[in-house]
């Protein structure tokens, strides 16, 4: 699978989003050097995308846990400060 950079990634996209999009494999039906059929390359691409989605879900879950912990800490500090 060839990886082609995306043109014009500075159009309001975050740097990490642009970087992820640049590294995504691209299926080129005219790629005569590839020994794999298009269906197999498509399935590989879908597997790759699925793994990326799972990473994003784990990251989002961790962020949510961190947010809850911070809010709990802030609430605890506020209660101690104001003796609530």
PDB file of N, CA, C and O in Angstrom:
ATOM      1  N   UNK A   1       0.837  -1.184   0.000  1.00  0.00           N
ATOM      2  CA  UNK A   1       0.000   0.000   0.000  1.00  0.00           C
ATOM      3  C   UNK A   1       0.875   1.239   0.000  1.00  0.00           C
ATOM      4  O   UNK A   1       1.844   1.323   0.755  1.00  0.00           O
ATOM      5  N   UNK A   2       0.544   2.174  -0.823  1.00  0.00           N
ATOM      6  CA  UNK A   2       1.275   3.428  -0.880  1.00  0.00           C
ATOM      7  C   UNK A   2       0.667   4.420   0.088  1.00  0.00           C
ATOM      8  O   UNK A   2      -0.533   4.389   0.359  1.00  0.00           O
ATOM      9  N   UNK A   3       1.505   5.297   0.605  1.00  0.00           N
ATOM     10  CA  UNK A   3       1.030   6.362   1.478  1.00  0.00           C
ATOM     11  C   UNK A   3       1.273   7.673   0.759  1.00  0.00           C
ATOM     12  O   UNK A   3       2.412   8.012   0.438  1.00  0.00           O
ATOM     13  N   UNK A   4       0.201   8.410   0.506  1.00  0.00           N
ATOM     14  CA  UNK A   4       0.294   9.694  -0.159  1.00  0.00           C
ATOM     15  C   UNK A   4      -0.004  10.801   0.830  1.00  0.00           C
ATOM     16  O   UNK A   4      -0.997  10.707   1.550  1.00  0.00           O
ATOM     17  N   UNK A   5       0.816  11.857   0.902  1.00  0.00           N
ATOM     18  CA  UNK A   5       0.504  12.967   1.792  1.00  0.00           C
ATOM     19  C   UNK A   5      -0.720  13.723   1.295  1.00  0.00           C
ATOM     20  O   UNK A   5      -0.978  13.804   0.094  1.00  0.00           O
ATOM     21  N   UNK A   6      -1.462  14.269   2.242  1.00  0.00           N
ATOM     22  CA  UNK A   6      -2.632  15.048   1.884  1.00  0.00           C
ATOM     23  C   UNK A   6      -2.226  16.466   1.542  1.00  0.00           C
ATOM     24  O   UNK A   6      -1.495  17.097   2.306  1.00  0.00           O
ATOM     25  N   UNK A   7      -2.679  16.978   0.422  1.00  0.00           N
ATOM     26  CA  UNK A   7      -2.363  18.360   0.097  1.00  0.00           C
ATOM     27  C   UNK A   7      -3.188  19.309   0.952  1.00  0.00           C
ATOM     28  O   UNK A   7      -4.355  19.045   1.242  1.00  0.00           O
ATOM     29  N   UNK A   8      -2.564  20.430   1.357  1.00  0.00           N
ATOM     30  CA  UNK A   8      -3.290  21.485   2.067  1.00  0.00           C
ATOM     31  C   UNK A   8      -3.810  21.072   3.421  1.00  0.00           C
ATOM     32  O   UNK A   8      -4.961  21.363   3.746  1.00  0.00           O
ATOM     33  N   UNK A   9      -2.994  20.396   4.233  1.00  0.00           N
ATOM     34  CA  UNK A   9      -3.452  19.958   5.543  1.00  0.00           C
ATOM     35  C   UNK A   9      -3.500  21.091   6.553  1.00  0.00           C
ATOM     36  O   UNK A   9      -3.927  20.872   7.686  1.00  0.00           O
ATOM     37  N   UNK A  10      -3.081  22.282   6.188  1.00  0.00           N
ATOM     38  CA  UNK A  10      -3.080  23.393   7.139  1.00  0.00           C
ATOM     39  C   UNK A  10      -4.400  24.146   7.157  1.00  0.00           C
ATOM     40  O   UNK A  10      -4.462  25.242   7.714  1.00  0.00           O
ATOM     41  N   UNK A  11      -5.437  23.609   6.579  1.00  0.00           N
ATOM     42  CA  UNK A  11      -6.726  24.291   6.502  1.00  0.00           C
ATOM     43  C   UNK A  11      -7.550  24.074   7.761  1.00  0.00           C
ATOM     44  O   UNK A  11      -8.636  23.496   7.710  1.00  0.00           O
ATOM     45  N   UNK A  12      -7.023  24.549   8.911  1.00  0.00           N
ATOM     46  CA  UNK A  12      -7.774  24.476  10.145  1.00  0.00           C
ATOM     47  C   UNK A  12      -7.702  23.128  10.841  1.00  0.00           C
ATOM     48  O   UNK A  12      -8.288  22.962  11.911  1.00  0.00           O
ATOM     49  N   UNK A  13      -7.009  22.175  10.270  1.00  0.00           N
ATOM     50  CA  UNK A  13      -6.885  20.862  10.870  1.00  0.00           C
ATOM     51  C   UNK A  13      -5.788  20.912  11.923  1.00  0.00           C
ATOM     52  O   UNK A  13      -4.784  21.601  11.737  1.00  0.00           O
ATOM     53  N   UNK A  14      -5.966  20.190  13.028  1.00  0.00           N
ATOM     54  CA  UNK A  14      -4.910  20.138  14.030  1.00  0.00           C
ATOM     55  C   UNK A  14      -3.735  19.351  13.463  1.00  0.00           C
ATOM     56  O   UNK A  14      -3.886  18.548  12.542  1.00  0.00           O
ATOM     57  N   UNK A  15      -2.574  19.599  14.030  1.00  0.00           N
ATOM     58  CA  UNK A  15      -1.365  18.947  13.533  1.00  0.00           C
ATOM     59  C   UNK A  15      -1.458  17.432  13.690  1.00  0.00           C
ATOM     60  O   UNK A  15      -1.057  16.697  12.789  1.00  0.00           O
ATOM     61  N   UNK A  16      -1.982  16.953  14.823  1.00  0.00           N
ATOM     62  CA  UNK A  16      -2.062  15.505  15.023  1.00  0.00           C
ATOM     63  C   UNK A  16      -3.050  14.855  14.055  1.00  0.00           C
ATOM     64  O   UNK A  16      -2.806  13.752  13.565  1.00  0.00           O
ATOM     65  N   UNK A  17      -4.157  15.530  13.781  1.00  0.00           N
ATOM     66  CA  UNK A  17      -5.125  15.003  12.819  1.00  0.00           C
ATOM     67  C   UNK A  17      -4.508  14.932  11.431  1.00  0.00           C
ATOM     68  O   UNK A  17      -4.668  13.939  10.721  1.00  0.00           O
ATOM     69  N   UNK A  18      -3.805  15.988  11.051  1.00  0.00           N
ATOM     70  CA  UNK A  18      -3.158  16.010   9.740  1.00  0.00           C
ATOM     71  C   UNK A  18      -2.112  14.910   9.639  1.00  0.00           C
ATOM     72  O   UNK A  18      -1.977  14.267   8.598  1.00  0.00           O
ATOM     73  N   UNK A  19      -1.367  14.692  10.731  1.00  0.00           N
ATOM     74  CA  UNK A  19      -0.339  13.659  10.732  1.00  0.00           C
ATOM     75  C   UNK A  19      -0.952  12.273  10.576  1.00  0.00           C
ATOM     76  O   UNK A  19      -0.438  11.448   9.820  1.00  0.00           O
ATOM     77  N   UNK A  20      -2.047  12.011  11.287  1.00  0.00           N
ATOM     78  CA  UNK A  20      -2.721  10.717  11.175  1.00  0.00           C
ATOM     79  C   UNK A  20      -3.244  10.524   9.761  1.00  0.00           C
ATOM     80  O   UNK A  20      -3.089   9.451   9.177  1.00  0.00           O
ATOM     81  N   UNK A  21      -3.863  11.563   9.212  1.00  0.00           N
ATOM     82  CA  UNK A  21      -4.413  11.435   7.866  1.00  0.00           C
ATOM     83  C   UNK A  21      -3.325  11.232   6.825  1.00  0.00           C
ATOM     84  O   UNK A  21      -3.541  10.545   5.826  1.00  0.00           O
ATOM     85  N   UNK A  22      -2.156  11.824   7.048  1.00  0.00           N
ATOM     86  CA  UNK A  22      -1.061  11.654   6.097  1.00  0.00           C
ATOM     87  C   UNK A  22      -0.519  10.235   6.122  1.00  0.00           C
ATOM     88  O   UNK A  22      -0.015   9.749   5.109  1.00  0.00           O
ATOM     89  N   UNK A  23      -0.613   9.563   7.263  1.00  0.00           N
ATOM     90  CA  UNK A  23      -0.039   8.226   7.372  1.00  0.00           C
ATOM     91  C   UNK A  23      -1.026   7.125   7.014  1.00  0.00           C
ATOM     92  O   UNK A  23      -0.655   5.952   6.989  1.00  0.00           O
ATOM     93  N   UNK A  24      -2.270   7.479   6.737  1.00  0.00           N
ATOM     94  CA  UNK A  24      -3.243   6.461   6.361  1.00  0.00           C
ATOM     95  C   UNK A  24      -2.875   5.848   5.020  1.00  0.00           C
ATOM     96  O   UNK A  24      -2.517   6.566   4.087  1.00  0.00           O
ATOM     97  N   UNK A  25      -2.959   4.541   4.916  1.00  0.00           N
ATOM     98  CA  UNK A  25      -2.694   3.912   3.627  1.00  0.00           C
ATOM     99  C   UNK A  25      -3.778   4.273   2.623  1.00  0.00           C
ATOM    100  O   UNK A  25      -4.936   4.492   2.980  1.00  0.00           O
ATOM    101  N   UNK A  26      -3.389   4.329   1.397  1.00  0.00           N
ATOM    102  CA  UNK A  26      -4.329   4.664   0.330  1.00  0.00           C
ATOM    103  C   UNK A  26      -4.313   3.538  -0.700  1.00  0.00           C
ATOM    104  O   UNK A  26      -3.252   3.066  -1.107  1.00  0.00           O
ATOM    105  N   UNK A  27      -5.484   3.125  -1.104  1.00  0.00           N
ATOM    106  CA  UNK A  27      -5.582   2.043  -2.090  1.00  0.00           C
ATOM    107  C   UNK A  27      -5.561   2.640  -3.484  1.00  0.00           C
ATOM    108  O   UNK A  27      -6.396   3.474  -3.833  1.00  0.00           O
ATOM    109  N   UNK A  28      -4.605   2.205  -4.265  1.00  0.00           N
ATOM    110  CA  UNK A  28      -4.453   2.670  -5.636  1.00  0.00           C
ATOM    111  C   UNK A  28      -4.753   1.489  -6.561  1.00  0.00           C
ATOM    112  O   UNK A  28      -3.973   0.542  -6.655  1.00  0.00           O
ATOM    113  N   UNK A  29      -5.876   1.564  -7.226  1.00  0.00           N
ATOM    114  CA  UNK A  29      -6.290   0.463  -8.112  1.00  0.00           C
ATOM    115  C   UNK A  29      -5.339   0.281  -9.287  1.00  0.00           C
ATOM    116  O   UNK A  29      -5.325  -0.788  -9.897  1.00  0.00           O
ATOM    117  N   UNK A  30      -4.554   1.285  -9.616  1.00  0.00           N
ATOM    118  CA  UNK A  30      -3.641   1.203 -10.752  1.00  0.00           C
ATOM    119  C   UNK A  30      -2.237   0.781 -10.341  1.00  0.00           C
ATOM    120  O   UNK A  30      -1.316   0.817 -11.157  1.00  0.00           O
ATOM    121  N   UNK A  31      -2.065   0.382  -9.084  1.00  0.00           N
ATOM    122  CA  UNK A  31      -0.756  -0.012  -8.572  1.00  0.00           C
ATOM    123  C   UNK A  31      -0.395  -1.396  -9.128  1.00  0.00           C
ATOM    124  O   UNK A  31      -0.869  -2.416  -8.627  1.00  0.00           O
ATOM    125  N   UNK A  32       0.433  -1.418 -10.147  1.00  0.00           N
ATOM    126  CA  UNK A  32       0.807  -2.689 -10.785  1.00  0.00           C
ATOM    127  C   UNK A  32       1.869  -3.432  -9.980  1.00  0.00           C
ATOM    128  O   UNK A  32       2.092  -4.620 -10.212  1.00  0.00           O
ATOM    129  N   UNK A  33       2.529  -2.755  -9.037  1.00  0.00           N
ATOM    130  CA  UNK A  33       3.581  -3.385  -8.246  1.00  0.00           C
ATOM    131  C   UNK A  33       3.001  -4.229  -7.103  1.00  0.00           C
ATOM    132  O   UNK A  33       3.691  -5.102  -6.578  1.00  0.00           O
ATOM    133  N   UNK A  34       1.772  -3.986  -6.719  1.00  0.00           N
ATOM    134  CA  UNK A  34       1.178  -4.713  -5.610  1.00  0.00           C
ATOM    135  C   UNK A  34       0.755  -6.105  -6.056  1.00  0.00           C
ATOM    136  O   UNK A  34       0.156  -6.281  -7.116  1.00  0.00           O
ATOM    137  N   UNK A  35       1.077  -7.080  -5.232  1.00  0.00           N
ATOM    138  CA  UNK A  35       0.728  -8.466  -5.542  1.00  0.00           C
ATOM    139  C   UNK A  35      -0.638  -8.846  -4.958  1.00  0.00           C
ATOM    140  O   UNK A  35      -1.184  -9.904  -5.270  1.00  0.00           O
ATOM    141  N   UNK A  36      -1.176  -7.971  -4.112  1.00  0.00           N
ATOM    142  CA  UNK A  36      -2.442  -8.283  -3.448  1.00  0.00           C
ATOM    143  C   UNK A  36      -3.610  -7.738  -4.249  1.00  0.00           C
ATOM    144  O   UNK A  36      -3.525  -6.662  -4.841  1.00  0.00           O
ATOM    145  N   UNK A  37      -4.701  -8.492  -4.260  1.00  0.00           N
ATOM    146  CA  UNK A  37      -5.900  -7.998  -4.959  1.00  0.00           C
ATOM    147  C   UNK A  37      -6.517  -6.819  -4.199  1.00  0.00           C
ATOM    148  O   UNK A  37      -6.311  -6.683  -2.993  1.00  0.00           O
ATOM    149  N   UNK A  38      -7.268  -5.973  -4.898  1.00  0.00           N
ATOM    150  CA  UNK A  38      -7.876  -4.793  -4.259  1.00  0.00           C
ATOM    151  C   UNK A  38      -8.723  -5.131  -3.032  1.00  0.00           C
ATOM    152  O   UNK A  38      -8.728  -4.382  -2.055  1.00  0.00           O
ATOM    153  N   UNK A  39      -9.439  -6.258  -3.082  1.00  0.00           N
ATOM    154  CA  UNK A  39     -10.282  -6.634  -1.938  1.00  0.00           C
ATOM    155  C   UNK A  39      -9.429  -6.869  -0.692  1.00  0.00           C
ATOM    156  O   UNK A  39      -9.796  -6.438   0.402  1.00  0.00           O
ATOM    157  N   UNK A  40      -8.309  -7.540  -0.851  1.00  0.00           N
ATOM    158  CA  UNK A  40      -7.427  -7.807   0.288  1.00  0.00           C
ATOM    159  C   UNK A  40      -6.816  -6.515   0.815  1.00  0.00           C
ATOM    160  O   UNK A  40      -6.713  -6.330   2.028  1.00  0.00           O
ATOM    161  N   UNK A  41      -6.412  -5.624  -0.076  1.00  0.00           N
ATOM    162  CA  UNK A  41      -5.866  -4.332   0.357  1.00  0.00           C
ATOM    163  C   UNK A  41      -6.928  -3.508   1.067  1.00  0.00           C
ATOM    164  O   UNK A  41      -6.624  -2.800   2.027  1.00  0.00           O
ATOM    165  N   UNK A  42      -8.176  -3.594   0.604  1.00  0.00           N
ATOM    166  CA  UNK A  42      -9.272  -2.866   1.249  1.00  0.00           C
ATOM    167  C   UNK A  42      -9.499  -3.403   2.658  1.00  0.00           C
ATOM    168  O   UNK A  42      -9.693  -2.636   3.601  1.00  0.00           O
ATOM    169  N   UNK A  43      -9.472  -4.733   2.792  1.00  0.00           N
ATOM    170  CA  UNK A  43      -9.640  -5.329   4.115  1.00  0.00           C
ATOM    171  C   UNK A  43      -8.505  -4.939   5.058  1.00  0.00           C
ATOM    172  O   UNK A  43      -8.740  -4.698   6.242  1.00  0.00           O
ATOM    173  N   UNK A  44      -7.299  -4.878   4.552  1.00  0.00           N
ATOM    174  CA  UNK A  44      -6.164  -4.427   5.367  1.00  0.00           C
ATOM    175  C   UNK A  44      -6.361  -2.983   5.819  1.00  0.00           C
ATOM    176  O   UNK A  44      -6.077  -2.635   6.965  1.00  0.00           O
ATOM    177  N   UNK A  45      -6.842  -2.165   4.919  1.00  0.00           N
ATOM    178  CA  UNK A  45      -7.103  -0.763   5.256  1.00  0.00           C
ATOM    179  C   UNK A  45      -8.176  -0.665   6.337  1.00  0.00           C
ATOM    180  O   UNK A  45      -8.039   0.115   7.279  1.00  0.00           O
ATOM    181  N   UNK A  46      -9.233  -1.444   6.207  1.00  0.00           N
ATOM    182  CA  UNK A  46     -10.294  -1.433   7.217  1.00  0.00           C
ATOM    183  C   UNK A  46      -9.785  -1.935   8.566  1.00  0.00           C
ATOM    184  O   UNK A  46     -10.169  -1.403   9.608  1.00  0.00           O
ATOM    185  N   UNK A  47      -8.927  -2.951   8.558  1.00  0.00           N
ATOM    186  CA  UNK A  47      -8.328  -3.431   9.806  1.00  0.00           C
ATOM    187  C   UNK A  47      -7.476  -2.334  10.448  1.00  0.00           C
ATOM    188  O   UNK A  47      -7.520  -2.138  11.662  1.00  0.00           O
ATOM    189  N   UNK A  48      -6.712  -1.629   9.634  1.00  0.00           N
ATOM    190  CA  UNK A  48      -5.886  -0.535  10.134  1.00  0.00           C
ATOM    191  C   UNK A  48      -6.762   0.559  10.739  1.00  0.00           C
ATOM    192  O   UNK A  48      -6.483   1.055  11.830  1.00  0.00           O
ATOM    193  N   UNK A  49      -7.816   0.928  10.027  1.00  0.00           N
ATOM    194  CA  UNK A  49      -8.716   1.963  10.535  1.00  0.00           C
ATOM    195  C   UNK A  49      -9.383   1.525  11.836  1.00  0.00           C
ATOM    196  O   UNK A  49      -9.558   2.330  12.750  1.00  0.00           O
ATOM    197  N   UNK A  50      -9.754   0.255  11.917  1.00  0.00           N
ATOM    198  CA  UNK A  50     -10.367  -0.259  13.139  1.00  0.00           C
ATOM    199  C   UNK A  50      -9.406  -0.145  14.318  1.00  0.00           C
ATOM    200  O   UNK A  50      -9.813   0.227  15.419  1.00  0.00           O
ATOM    201  N   UNK A  51      -8.144  -0.462  14.095  1.00  0.00           N
ATOM    202  CA  UNK A  51      -7.168  -0.354  15.180  1.00  0.00           C
ATOM    203  C   UNK A  51      -6.980   1.101  15.600  1.00  0.00           C
ATOM    204  O   UNK A  51      -6.802   1.385  16.785  1.00  0.00           O
ATOM    205  N   UNK A  52      -7.019   2.021  14.643  1.00  0.00           N
ATOM    206  CA  UNK A  52      -6.895   3.441  14.978  1.00  0.00           C
ATOM    207  C   UNK A  52      -8.097   3.920  15.781  1.00  0.00           C
ATOM    208  O   UNK A  52      -7.941   4.691  16.728  1.00  0.00           O
ATOM    209  N   UNK A  53      -9.288   3.472  15.414  1.00  0.00           N
ATOM    210  CA  UNK A  53     -10.508   3.843  16.147  1.00  0.00           C
ATOM    211  C   UNK A  53     -10.428   3.315  17.573  1.00  0.00           C
ATOM    212  O   UNK A  53     -10.802   4.014  18.515  1.00  0.00           O
ATOM    213  N   UNK A  54      -9.944   2.088  17.740  1.00  0.00           N
ATOM    214  CA  UNK A  54      -9.807   1.525  19.084  1.00  0.00           C
ATOM    215  C   UNK A  54      -8.830   2.329  19.921  1.00  0.00           C
ATOM    216  O   UNK A  54      -9.075   2.552  21.107  1.00  0.00           O
ATOM    217  N   UNK A  55      -7.717   2.772  19.324  1.00  0.00           N
ATOM    218  CA  UNK A  55      -6.762   3.618  20.043  1.00  0.00           C
ATOM    219  C   UNK A  55      -7.417   4.924  20.466  1.00  0.00           C
ATOM    220  O   UNK A  55      -7.221   5.388  21.589  1.00  0.00           O
ATOM    221  N   UNK A  56      -8.195   5.516  19.566  1.00  0.00           N
ATOM    222  CA  UNK A  56      -8.887   6.759  19.899  1.00  0.00           C
ATOM    223  C   UNK A  56      -9.893   6.552  21.024  1.00  0.00           C
ATOM    224  O   UNK A  56     -10.025   7.401  21.906  1.00  0.00           O
ATOM    225  N   UNK A  57     -10.598   5.431  20.997  1.00  0.00           N
ATOM    226  CA  UNK A  57     -11.566   5.132  22.066  1.00  0.00           C
ATOM    227  C   UNK A  57     -10.868   4.962  23.411  1.00  0.00           C
ATOM    228  O   UNK A  57     -11.337   5.469  24.430  1.00  0.00           O
ATOM    229  N   UNK A  58      -9.741   4.242  23.409  1.00  0.00           N
ATOM    230  CA  UNK A  58      -8.998   4.073  24.665  1.00  0.00           C
ATOM    231  C   UNK A  58      -8.500   5.424  25.168  1.00  0.00           C
ATOM    232  O   UNK A  58      -8.564   5.707  26.364  1.00  0.00           O
ATOM    233  N   UNK A  59      -8.008   6.250  24.265  1.00  0.00           N
ATOM    234  CA  UNK A  59      -7.537   7.582  24.645  1.00  0.00           C
ATOM    235  C   UNK A  59      -8.659   8.443  25.199  1.00  0.00           C
ATOM    236  O   UNK A  59      -8.477   9.144  26.195  1.00  0.00           O
ATOM    237  N   UNK A  60      -9.812   8.393  24.561  1.00  0.00           N
ATOM    238  CA  UNK A  60     -10.966   9.174  25.033  1.00  0.00           C
ATOM    239  C   UNK A  60     -11.418   8.689  26.404  1.00  0.00           C
ATOM    240  O   UNK A  60     -11.772   9.495  27.264  1.00  0.00           O
ATOM    241  N   UNK A  61     -11.407   7.392  26.607  1.00  0.00           N
ATOM    242  CA  UNK A  61     -11.784   6.832  27.901  1.00  0.00           C
ATOM    243  C   UNK A  61     -10.810   7.282  28.989  1.00  0.00           C
ATOM    244  O   UNK A  61     -11.223   7.638  30.093  1.00  0.00           O
ATOM    245  N   UNK A  62      -9.524   7.265  28.671  1.00  0.00           N
ATOM    246  CA  UNK A  62      -8.512   7.704  29.636  1.00  0.00           C
ATOM    247  C   UNK A  62      -8.676   9.188  29.949  1.00  0.00           C
ATOM    248  O   UNK A  62      -8.559   9.591  31.107  1.00  0.00           O
ATOM    249  N   UNK A  63      -8.944   9.999  28.940  1.00  0.00           N
ATOM    250  CA  UNK A  63      -9.169  11.429  29.165  1.00  0.00           C
ATOM    251  C   UNK A  63     -10.369  11.664  30.069  1.00  0.00           C
ATOM    252  O   UNK A  63     -10.342  12.536  30.937  1.00  0.00           O
ATOM    253  N   UNK A  64     -11.410  10.888  29.862  1.00  0.00           N
ATOM    254  CA  UNK A  64     -12.608  11.035  30.690  1.00  0.00           C
ATOM    255  C   UNK A  64     -12.303  10.664  32.145  1.00  0.00           C
ATOM    256  O   UNK A  64     -12.758  11.342  33.066  1.00  0.00           O
ATOM    257  N   UNK A  65     -11.536   9.593  32.350  1.00  0.00           N
ATOM    258  CA  UNK A  65     -11.150   9.208  33.704  1.00  0.00           C
ATOM    259  C   UNK A  65     -10.285  10.288  34.355  1.00  0.00           C
ATOM    260  O   UNK A  65     -10.464  10.613  35.529  1.00  0.00           O
ATOM    261  N   UNK A  66      -9.348  10.840  33.583  1.00  0.00           N
ATOM    262  CA  UNK A  66      -8.488  11.919  34.098  1.00  0.00           C
ATOM    263  C   UNK A  66      -9.315  13.148  34.462  1.00  0.00           C
ATOM    264  O   UNK A  66      -9.071  13.785  35.487  1.00  0.00           O
ATOM    265  N   UNK A  67     -10.283  13.475  33.628  1.00  0.00           N
ATOM    266  CA  UNK A  67     -11.154  14.625  33.898  1.00  0.00           C
ATOM    267  C   UNK A  67     -11.930  14.413  35.186  1.00  0.00           C
ATOM    268  O   UNK A  67     -12.025  15.320  36.013  1.00  0.00           O
ATOM    269  N   UNK A  68     -12.486  13.214  35.361  1.00  0.00           N
ATOM    270  CA  UNK A  68     -13.242  12.912  36.575  1.00  0.00           C
ATOM    271  C   UNK A  68     -12.352  13.012  37.814  1.00  0.00           C
ATOM    272  O   UNK A  68     -12.773  13.532  38.848  1.00  0.00           O
ATOM    273  N   UNK A  69     -11.122  12.514  37.704  1.00  0.00           N
ATOM    274  CA  UNK A  69     -10.195  12.578  38.831  1.00  0.00           C
ATOM    275  C   UNK A  69      -9.856  14.032  39.166  1.00  0.00           C
ATOM    276  O   UNK A  69      -9.799  14.400  40.340  1.00  0.00           O
ATOM    277  N   UNK A  70      -9.632  14.853  38.147  1.00  0.00           N
ATOM    278  CA  UNK A  70      -9.329  16.270  38.375  1.00  0.00           C
ATOM    279  C   UNK A  70     -10.511  17.002  39.007  1.00  0.00           C
ATOM    280  O   UNK A  70     -10.336  17.804  39.925  1.00  0.00           O
ATOM    281  N   UNK A  71     -11.699  16.723  38.512  1.00  0.00           N
ATOM    282  CA  UNK A  71     -12.886  17.364  39.092  1.00  0.00           C
ATOM    283  C   UNK A  71     -13.084  16.947  40.547  1.00  0.00           C
ATOM    284  O   UNK A  71     -13.477  17.761  41.383  1.00  0.00           O
ATOM    285  N   UNK A  72     -12.817  15.703  40.842  1.00  0.00           N
ATOM    286  CA  UNK A  72     -12.927  15.221  42.211  1.00  0.00           C
ATOM    287  C   UNK A  72     -11.901  15.911  43.107  1.00  0.00           C
ATOM    288  O   UNK A  72     -12.217  16.311  44.228  1.00  0.00           O
ATOM    289  N   UNK A  73     -10.682  16.048  42.615  1.00  0.00           N
ATOM    290  CA  UNK A  73      -9.634  16.731  43.372  1.00  0.00           C
ATOM    291  C   UNK A  73      -9.991  18.187  43.602  1.00  0.00           C
ATOM    292  O   UNK A  73      -9.833  18.698  44.710  1.00  0.00           O
ATOM    293  N   UNK A  74     -10.470  18.857  42.569  1.00  0.00           N
ATOM    294  CA  UNK A  74     -10.871  20.255  42.711  1.00  0.00           C
ATOM    295  C   UNK A  74     -12.005  20.409  43.718  1.00  0.00           C
ATOM    296  O   UNK A  74     -12.014  21.350  44.512  1.00  0.00           O
ATOM    297  N   UNK A  75     -12.946  19.497  43.683  1.00  0.00           N
ATOM    298  CA  UNK A  75     -14.057  19.545  44.614  1.00  0.00           C
ATOM    299  C   UNK A  75     -13.563  19.350  46.044  1.00  0.00           C
ATOM    300  O   UNK A  75     -14.027  20.018  46.967  1.00  0.00           O
ATOM    301  N   UNK A  76     -12.620  18.431  46.215  1.00  0.00           N
ATOM    302  CA  UNK A  76     -12.049  18.170  47.532  1.00  0.00           C
ATOM    303  C   UNK A  76     -11.302  19.397  48.060  1.00  0.00           C
ATOM    304  O   UNK A  76     -11.443  19.756  49.229  1.00  0.00           O
ATOM    305  N   UNK A  77     -10.518  20.030  47.207  1.00  0.00           N
ATOM    306  CA  UNK A  77      -9.777  21.232  47.597  1.00  0.00           C
ATOM    307  C   UNK A  77     -10.744  22.356  47.951  1.00  0.00           C
ATOM    308  O   UNK A  77     -10.532  23.077  48.926  1.00  0.00           O
ATOM    309  N   UNK A  78     -11.782  22.503  47.176  1.00  0.00           N
ATOM    310  CA  UNK A  78     -12.764  23.560  47.427  1.00  0.00           C
ATOM    311  C   UNK A  78     -13.447  23.338  48.772  1.00  0.00           C
ATOM    312  O   UNK A  78     -13.660  24.287  49.526  1.00  0.00           O
ATOM    313  N   UNK A  79     -13.788  22.092  49.072  1.00  0.00           N
ATOM    314  CA  UNK A  79     -14.447  21.786  50.340  1.00  0.00           C
ATOM    315  C   UNK A  79     -13.530  22.074  51.526  1.00  0.00           C
ATOM    316  O   UNK A  79     -13.976  22.596  52.548  1.00  0.00           O
ATOM    317  N   UNK A  80     -12.242  21.731  51.387  1.00  0.00           N
ATOM    318  CA  UNK A  80     -11.284  21.988  52.471  1.00  0.00           C
ATOM    319  C   UNK A  80     -11.064  23.469  52.671  1.00  0.00           C
ATOM    320  O   UNK A  80     -10.967  23.946  53.802  1.00  0.00           O
ATOM    321  N   UNK A  81     -10.983  24.203  51.560  1.00  0.00           N
ATOM    322  CA  UNK A  81     -10.706  25.631  51.642  1.00  0.00           C
ATOM    323  C   UNK A  81     -11.856  26.384  52.305  1.00  0.00           C
ATOM    324  O   UNK A  81     -11.632  27.287  53.111  1.00  0.00           O
ATOM    325  N   UNK A  82     -13.058  26.018  51.970  1.00  0.00           N
ATOM    326  CA  UNK A  82     -14.239  26.711  52.502  1.00  0.00           C
ATOM    327  C   UNK A  82     -14.857  25.960  53.659  1.00  0.00           C
ATOM    328  O   UNK A  82     -15.923  26.342  54.141  1.00  0.00           O
ATOM    329  N   UNK A  83     -14.199  24.876  54.125  1.00  0.00           N
ATOM    330  CA  UNK A  83     -14.696  24.074  55.256  1.00  0.00           C
ATOM    331  C   UNK A  83     -16.165  23.683  55.091  1.00  0.00           C
ATOM    332  O   UNK A  83     -16.981  23.873  55.992  1.00  0.00           O
ATOM    333  N   UNK A  84     -16.470  23.146  53.943  1.00  0.00           N
ATOM    334  CA  UNK A  84     -17.846  22.756  53.655  1.00  0.00           C
ATOM    335  C   UNK A  84     -18.116  21.368  54.196  1.00  0.00           C
ATOM    336  O   UNK A  84     -19.227  20.856  54.054  1.00  0.00           O
TER     337      UNK A  84
END
